[in-house]
Amino acid sequence: MRRRFGRWLFMAIAIPVAAALLGRIADEVEARRGEGSKVAKGLRVGKGILRPGA
């Protein structure tokens, strides 16, 4: 039970943090390379996978 709670807690914190970081990195890449950047688009896809409602 304790291990399961620890995993759940880790995922509840790690997934939103990772999605936020991907979004920030994508914003920086877009600012430097422009909106048509494949890297920025890929990062946005990753963010969408981690947080489908965001």
Backbone torsions as a table, in degrees:
resi	resn	phi	psi	omega
1	MET	NA	-43.8	-178.0
2	ARG	-65.7	-40.1	178.9
3	ARG	-64.2	-41.6	179.6
4	ARG	-63.7	-42.2	178.3
5	PHE	-64.4	-40.4	178.5
6	GLY	-62.0	-42.5	176.9
7	ARG	-64.3	-44.2	-179.7
8	TRP	-61.8	-44.2	179.8
9	LEU	-63.1	-43.1	177.8
10	PHE	-60.1	-46.8	-179.0
11	MET	-68.2	-34.6	179.1
12	ALA	-66.2	-25.9	179.0
13	ILE	-96.6	-42.0	-172.9
14	ALA	-69.2	-41.2	-176.3
15	ILE	-65.6	-49.4	178.0
16	PRO	-64.0	-35.8	178.5
17	VAL	-66.2	-44.2	178.9
18	ALA	-63.1	-41.3	178.6
19	ALA	-64.2	-41.3	178.5
20	ALA	-64.4	-41.0	178.3
21	LEU	-64.9	-41.7	177.1
22	LEU	-61.7	-39.8	177.9
23	GLY	-64.2	-42.4	178.5
24	ARG	-65.4	-43.1	178.7
25	ILE	-63.4	-40.9	177.8
26	ALA	-61.8	-40.5	177.2
27	ASP	-61.2	-42.6	179.1
28	GLU	-65.1	-42.6	179.6
29	VAL	-64.6	-41.6	177.6
30	GLU	-62.6	-38.5	179.9
31	ALA	-65.8	-35.2	-178.0
32	ARG	-84.9	-40.8	-172.1
33	ARG	-107.5	-13.0	-178.2
34	GLY	102.1	166.9	-174.1
35	GLU	-72.3	-21.7	-178.2
36	GLY	-83.6	8.4	-176.6
37	SER	-66.7	130.3	178.3
38	LYS	-67.2	-32.1	179.2
39	VAL	-64.7	-46.0	179.9
40	ALA	-63.2	-41.0	178.7
41	LYS	-62.8	-41.4	178.1
42	GLY	-63.3	-40.4	177.8
43	LEU	-65.5	-37.5	177.6
44	ARG	-65.3	-36.9	177.1
45	VAL	-63.5	-44.5	178.4
46	GLY	-60.1	-40.9	177.9
47	LYS	-65.3	-40.1	179.5
48	GLY	-64.4	-34.3	178.6
49	ILE	-69.8	-40.9	-179.0
50	LEU	-72.4	-36.7	-179.4
51	ARG	-132.6	83.1	-175.3
52	PRO	-59.2	-30.0	-178.3
53	GLY	-84.4	-10.3	-175.8
54	ALA	-86.8	NA	NA
